[in-house]
Amino acid sequence: MLSGPEQMSTPKQSGKPNYRKLLRLILTFILVSGIYRLAIHFYLGWIVHVYCIGAGVLAVLYIIINRGMLKKPEKSDLPDTMSDSEKDSFIAGAAVRRERSEFILYILFSLILSVMIDLMYIWLTVNQGVKLP
């Protein structure tokens, strides 16, 4: 049972920003948003539904790959019925799952952001009468 701040711990974070991840996110957004805008330009209205369904599928896939948003497993957290080699392979698999889920998040954020920007554009131009280029 948690009794105070001495029982709670948060991971230490370095103050250095990760520019490589930011660059991947920006490039993924440019690609996904470019495909979206190109489809809208050619009057393919179903692309909005495809992106929304794709975002839902990727969100569920992210949760499945991460095994329900578990924190980093430790040997003491795993059941006693598992052998030490099984525990080691389970913990090693967590790093692989984290890398896969990171790639899914890049695409998921890009899909959601593309649709959100388009919906804000539609809301501003149709409902408010604002003329945007």
Stockholm file with secondary structure:
# STOCKHOLM 1.0

chainA/1-133         MLSGPEQMSTPKQSGKPNYRKLLRLILTFILVSGIYRLAIHFYLGWIVHVYCIGAGVLAVLYIIINRGMLKKPEKSDLPDTMSDSEKDSFIAGAAVRRERSEFILYILFSLILSVMIDLMYIWLTVNQGVKLP
#=GR chainA/1-133 SS CCCSTTTCCCCCCCSSCCHHHHHHHHHHHHHHHHHHHHHHHTTCTTHHHHHHHHHHHHHHHHHHHTTTTCCCCCGGGSCTTSCHHHHHHHHHHHHHHHHHHHHHHHHHHHHHHHHHHHHHHHIIIIISCCCCC
#=GC SS_cons         CCCSTTTCCCCCCCSSCCHHHHHHHHHHHHHHHHHHHHHHHTTCTTHHHHHHHHHHHHHHHHHHHTTTTCCCCCGGGSCTTSCHHHHHHHHHHHHHHHHHHHHHHHHHHHHHHHHHHHHHHHIIIIISCCCCC
//
